[in-house]
Structure formats: structure tokens, C-alpha cells
């Protein structure tokens, strides 16, 4: 049991590292080639990497009820990802990535309502702390007169996208339970990769795909491989140990992204925003333990 826990924890830690650095590369990529092309490359490379792992499960994806559900998740992923990518394009990585944590309480509330799970007093308290932390991060200034105009760039998009991510997490969990975890990840990748290509073709920008890849191979491969590996590590860790423990570890990845934003992008963060980040991240990690 000890070895299983140790292995699962290390795999989850690998997911944290991949997600943290992955979001850093995603931010660089969307600022160079745009959100749609960035999403296309993630979908393409992620699908190729995932295909050998789900090859034997593919017949399940073609059953009508499963196909409809998975396609719906793919479309939602496409919409939510574009919103999140635009928030990364506009905002500070150190701020936006922590705002993404808003998805956790949304997911918990959906599970509470639709899965019949119960919310304890301490879980409600921790969700409240997350909201307080997010509010502190979102505001560049705390002066009453400046609050209306002090929202950090990208924060509103990040909040909207995080709500979408909460629903996406819920639907992905449902697909994982009723179909398979692998198909719940793989099919949406194929769908949003295809939708991204369709948009690129409508814009008559297909000629720029190869030129952009040749111009920015490192950040494109960086975002695509790291994001794909993060989801794979997450799925493997979940298969070996408690979802609450694994989620608690992986939900700490924005702390790494915050560090990357401050260190590499030289982003300036106010002291109250740092406090908000600590409150939100700490509450998310603790809530993940209590969500089991």
C-alpha cells in the first residue's frame, strides 16, 4: 500500500509540474500564434500521444449514446479552452492561473447537486475562503474608489472559463464513470482539434500552420506535450490511488505557474494578491482532501 501511495503521489507531482510549465508555454504560444492554432496543436499532438492507450476502447466511442455525450464534451472543451487561452493571452500568468482554481468549488457544487454528494460545514467554509482568495487576486487595488476599475486584465475571462471548466470537470467525471476515463479525455481532444482546424480553414489560415510551427517549434511542442502528459499522469495517478489525494496534489499547480509568471515574466504582484493566492490555493488543496 505504501509503494502504491508513493508511486501515485510522484505521478501526480509530475502532472503538477507539467501543468504549471504547460500553462507558461500556452501563454507564450497564444501570444505568438493565437488561441485557435494553439488549441489545434494541443488537440493534434495530444490525440496522437493518447491513441495507443485507448485503441482497444475505441468501439465504445462509436455507440450512439456514448458518441453524442463525448462529442458534446468535445464542443464544450473547445469553447472553454478558447476562453481560458484568451485570458492567458491578456492577463498575468501569476494571476490568471490562480483564478482558474474557481473551477474546483464549481465542480464540488455540481457533484453535490447531481451526484447526490453531501457538503459538510468545513467544505462550505473552504469554498468561502476560495472566493475570498480569488477576489483578492482579481483586484489590483483595494481602494474603494478604484475597485471598479482595478480588475486585472484577463480576470473576467478566467472566471467565465473557470465556471465552464467546473461543468467540464463534471461531464468528464460522468463520462469516466459511464464510459472509460481514457475515452473521456481522448475523444474531446479529437473533437476540439477538429473544430480548431475547421475555424482555421474558414479563416483561410491553414498555410500559416506549418510556418508557425517552424517559427515557434519549442513553445508549440512545449505546450502540447506538457499539457497532454499532465492529463495522462493525472489519469494514471487516479487509477492507482484516492481521487481526493491525487486531486489535492494536482490542484497546487497554479502555485508553480504563479512562480513562473513572477520569475520569468517579471510580473508585479501586490502583497494582497499574494495573500489571496495563498488563501485560495491553500483552501483548494484542503478542500480536495475533504471532497473524498
C-alpha positions as CSV (number, residue, x, y, z in Angstrom):
1,X,0.0,0.0,0.0
2,X,2.9,2.4,0.9
3,X,4.5,1.8,-2.5
4,X,1.2,2.4,-4.3
5,X,0.7,5.7,-2.5
6,X,4.3,6.8,-3.1
7,X,4.1,6.0,-6.8
8,X,0.7,7.7,-7.3
9,X,2.0,10.8,-5.4
10,X,5.0,11.0,-7.6
11,X,2.9,10.6,-10.8
12,X,0.5,13.3,-9.5
13,X,3.5,15.6,-8.8
14,X,4.7,15.0,-12.4
15,X,1.2,16.2,-13.5
16,X,1.6,19.4,-11.4
17,X,5.0,20.2,-13.0
18,X,3.6,19.5,-16.5
19,X,0.5,21.7,-15.9
20,X,2.5,24.5,-14.3
21,X,5.1,24.7,-17.1
22,X,2.4,23.8,-19.7
23,X,0.4,26.9,-18.9
24,X,3.5,29.0,-19.1
25,X,4.1,27.7,-22.7
26,X,0.5,28.0,-23.6
27,X,0.6,31.7,-22.7
28,X,3.7,32.2,-24.8
29,X,2.1,30.3,-27.7
30,X,-1.3,32.1,-27.8
31,X,0.5,35.4,-27.8
32,X,2.5,34.3,-30.9
33,X,0.1,32.3,-33.0
34,X,-3.4,32.9,-31.4
35,X,-5.7,30.7,-29.3
36,X,-7.3,28.6,-32.1
37,X,-4.0,27.5,-33.6
38,X,-2.6,26.8,-30.1
39,X,-5.6,24.6,-29.3
40,X,-5.3,22.8,-32.7
41,X,-1.7,21.8,-31.9
42,X,-2.6,20.5,-28.5
43,X,-5.5,18.5,-29.9
44,X,-3.4,17.1,-32.7
45,X,-0.4,16.1,-30.6
46,X,-2.5,15.0,-27.6
47,X,-4.6,12.7,-29.7
48,X,-1.6,11.1,-31.3
49,X,0.0,10.5,-27.9
50,X,-3.2,9.2,-26.4
51,X,-4.3,6.9,-29.3
52,X,-2.2,3.8,-28.3
53,X,-3.6,3.9,-24.8
54,X,-7.3,3.9,-25.9
55,X,-7.0,1.8,-29.1
56,X,-8.8,-1.2,-27.7
57,X,-11.6,1.0,-26.2
58,X,-12.5,2.8,-29.4
59,X,-15.6,0.6,-30.2
60,X,-17.3,2.1,-27.1
61,X,-16.9,5.6,-28.6
62,X,-19.0,4.7,-31.6
63,X,-22.0,3.6,-29.6
64,X,-24.7,6.3,-30.3
65,X,-25.3,7.4,-26.7
66,X,-21.6,7.5,-25.9
67,X,-20.7,9.2,-29.1
68,X,-23.2,12.0,-28.5
69,X,-22.1,12.6,-25.0
70,X,-18.4,12.6,-25.9
71,X,-18.9,14.9,-28.8
72,X,-20.8,17.3,-26.5
73,X,-17.8,17.3,-24.1
74,X,-15.5,18.0,-27.0
75,X,-17.5,21.0,-28.1
76,X,-17.7,22.4,-24.6
77,X,-13.9,21.8,-24.3
78,X,-13.3,23.8,-27.4
79,X,-15.4,26.8,-26.2
80,X,-14.0,26.8,-22.6
81,X,-10.4,26.3,-23.8
82,X,-10.6,29.3,-26.1
83,X,-11.9,31.5,-23.3
84,X,-9.2,30.3,-21.0
85,X,-6.5,30.8,-23.6
86,X,-7.7,34.3,-24.3
87,X,-7.4,35.0,-20.5
88,X,-3.9,33.8,-20.6
89,X,-3.2,35.9,-23.6
90,X,-4.5,39.1,-21.9
91,X,-3.6,38.6,-18.3
92,X,-0.7,37.8,-16.0
93,X,0.1,34.1,-15.7
94,X,0.6,34.6,-11.9
95,X,-2.9,35.9,-11.5
96,X,-4.9,34.2,-14.2
97,X,-3.7,30.7,-13.4
98,X,-4.8,31.0,-9.8
99,X,-8.2,32.3,-10.8
100,X,-8.6,29.0,-12.7
101,X,-8.9,27.4,-9.2
102,X,-12.5,28.7,-9.2
103,X,-13.3,25.5,-11.2
104,X,-12.9,23.4,-8.0
105,X,-15.8,24.8,-6.0
106,X,-18.0,24.8,-9.1
107,X,-17.2,21.1,-9.6
108,X,-17.9,20.3,-6.0
109,X,-21.3,22.1,-6.1
110,X,-22.2,20.2,-9.3
111,X,-21.2,16.9,-7.7
112,X,-23.2,17.9,-4.6
113,X,-26.4,18.6,-6.6
114,X,-26.2,15.9,-9.4
115,X,-24.2,13.1,-7.8
116,X,-26.0,13.4,-4.5
117,X,-22.8,14.1,-2.6
118,X,-23.1,16.0,0.7
119,X,-21.3,19.2,1.6
120,X,-20.0,19.4,5.2
121,X,-19.6,22.6,7.2
122,X,-15.9,22.7,6.7
123,X,-16.3,22.2,2.9
124,X,-18.6,25.2,2.8
125,X,-16.2,27.2,4.8
126,X,-13.3,26.3,2.5
127,X,-15.3,27.2,-0.6
128,X,-16.0,30.6,1.0
129,X,-12.2,31.0,1.5
130,X,-11.6,30.3,-2.1
131,X,-14.0,33.0,-3.2
132,X,-12.3,35.5,-0.8
133,X,-8.8,34.5,-2.1
134,X,-10.0,34.8,-5.8
135,X,-11.4,38.3,-5.1
136,X,-8.1,39.4,-3.6
137,X,-6.2,38.1,-6.6
138,X,-8.6,39.7,-9.1
139,X,-8.3,43.2,-7.7
140,X,-5.1,45.1,-8.5
141,X,-6.0,47.8,-5.9
142,X,-8.1,47.6,-2.7
143,X,-9.1,51.3,-2.6
144,X,-12.9,51.5,-2.7
145,X,-12.8,54.2,-5.4
146,X,-10.5,52.1,-7.6
147,X,-12.2,48.7,-7.2
148,X,-14.5,49.0,-10.2
149,X,-11.6,49.9,-12.5
150,X,-9.0,47.7,-10.8
151,X,-9.8,44.2,-12.2
152,X,-6.7,42.6,-13.5
153,X,-6.6,42.0,-17.3
154,X,-7.9,38.6,-18.2
155,X,-9.6,38.0,-14.8
156,X,-13.2,38.2,-16.1
157,X,-12.4,35.8,-19.0
158,X,-10.6,33.5,-16.5
159,X,-13.6,33.5,-14.2
160,X,-16.0,32.7,-17.0
161,X,-13.7,30.0,-18.3
162,X,-13.3,28.5,-14.9
163,X,-17.1,28.2,-14.5
164,X,-17.1,26.3,-17.8
165,X,-14.2,24.2,-16.5
166,X,-16.3,23.3,-13.5
167,X,-19.0,22.0,-15.8
168,X,-16.4,20.3,-18.0
169,X,-15.0,18.5,-15.0
170,X,-18.4,17.3,-14.0
171,X,-19.2,16.0,-17.5
172,X,-15.8,14.4,-17.8
173,X,-16.3,12.6,-14.5
174,X,-19.7,11.4,-15.7
175,X,-18.1,10.1,-18.9
176,X,-15.3,8.5,-17.0
177,X,-17.9,6.6,-14.8
178,X,-20.2,5.6,-17.6
179,X,-17.7,5.0,-20.5
180,X,-14.0,5.0,-19.7
181,X,-11.5,7.6,-18.4
182,X,-9.4,7.2,-21.5
183,X,-12.2,7.9,-23.9
184,X,-13.4,10.8,-21.8
185,X,-10.1,12.5,-22.5
186,X,-9.2,11.3,-25.9
187,X,-12.4,11.9,-27.9
188,X,-12.8,15.5,-26.7
189,X,-9.2,16.1,-27.8
190,X,-10.1,14.8,-31.3
191,X,-13.3,16.9,-31.4
192,X,-11.7,20.2,-30.3
193,X,-8.7,19.6,-32.6
194,X,-11.1,19.1,-35.5
195,X,-13.2,22.2,-34.6
196,X,-10.0,24.3,-34.3
197,X,-8.9,23.1,-37.8
198,X,-12.3,24.0,-39.2
199,X,-12.0,27.5,-37.8
200,X,-8.5,27.8,-39.2
201,X,-9.7,26.7,-42.6
202,X,-12.7,29.1,-42.5
203,X,-10.2,31.9,-41.8
204,X,-8.0,30.6,-44.7
205,X,-5.0,30.4,-42.3
206,X,-4.0,26.7,-43.0
207,X,-0.9,27.9,-44.8
208,X,0.3,29.5,-41.6
209,X,0.2,26.3,-39.5
210,X,3.4,24.9,-40.8
211,X,5.2,28.3,-41.0
212,X,4.2,29.0,-37.4
213,X,5.3,25.6,-36.3
214,X,8.7,26.1,-38.0
215,X,9.0,29.5,-36.4
216,X,8.0,28.6,-32.8
217,X,8.6,24.8,-32.5
218,X,9.8,24.9,-28.9
219,X,6.8,26.6,-27.4
220,X,4.3,24.8,-29.5
221,X,5.8,21.4,-28.7
222,X,6.2,22.5,-25.1
223,X,2.6,23.4,-24.6
224,X,1.2,20.4,-26.5
225,X,3.4,17.7,-24.9
226,X,3.3,19.1,-21.4
227,X,-0.5,19.6,-21.4
228,X,-1.0,16.1,-22.8
229,X,1.4,14.5,-20.4
230,X,-0.3,16.3,-17.5
231,X,-3.7,14.7,-18.3
232,X,-2.1,11.3,-18.8
233,X,-0.2,11.5,-15.5
234,X,-3.4,12.6,-13.8
235,X,-5.4,9.7,-15.2
236,X,-2.7,7.2,-14.2
237,X,-2.5,8.6,-10.7
238,X,-6.3,8.4,-10.3
239,X,-6.2,4.8,-11.3
240,X,-3.7,3.9,-8.6
241,X,-4.9,5.9,-5.6
242,X,-7.6,8.0,-4.0
243,X,-9.0,10.7,-6.2
244,X,-9.1,13.1,-3.2
245,X,-5.4,12.7,-2.5
246,X,-4.4,12.9,-6.2
247,X,-6.6,16.0,-6.8
248,X,-5.2,17.7,-3.7
249,X,-1.7,17.3,-5.2
250,X,-2.6,18.4,-8.7
251,X,-4.7,21.4,-7.6
252,X,-1.5,23.0,-6.4
253,X,-0.1,23.5,-9.9
254,X,-1.1,27.2,-10.1
255,X,1.4,27.9,-7.3
256,X,4.1,26.8,-9.8
257,X,2.5,28.9,-12.6
258,X,2.4,32.0,-10.2
259,X,6.1,31.5,-9.5
260,X,6.9,31.2,-13.3
261,X,4.9,34.3,-14.0
262,X,6.7,36.4,-11.4
263,X,10.1,34.9,-12.0
264,X,10.3,34.6,-15.8
265,X,7.7,37.2,-17.0
266,X,8.7,39.7,-14.3
267,X,5.1,40.2,-13.4
268,X,4.4,42.5,-10.5
269,X,2.1,41.2,-7.8
270,X,0.7,43.2,-4.9
271,X,1.0,41.9,-1.4
272,X,-2.8,41.4,-1.0
273,X,-2.7,39.4,-4.3
274,X,0.0,37.1,-2.9
275,X,-2.1,36.6,0.3
276,X,-5.2,35.9,-1.9
277,X,-3.2,33.3,-3.9
278,X,-2.1,31.6,-0.7
279,X,-5.6,31.6,0.7
280,X,-7.2,30.3,-2.5
281,X,-4.6,27.6,-3.1
282,X,-4.4,26.5,0.5
283,X,-8.2,26.2,0.7
284,X,-8.3,24.3,-2.7
285,X,-5.8,21.8,-1.5
286,X,-7.6,21.2,1.8
287,X,-11.0,21.1,0.1
288,X,-9.6,18.5,-2.3
289,X,-8.8,16.3,0.7
290,X,-12.2,16.8,2.2
291,X,-14.0,16.2,-1.1
292,X,-13.4,12.5,-1.0
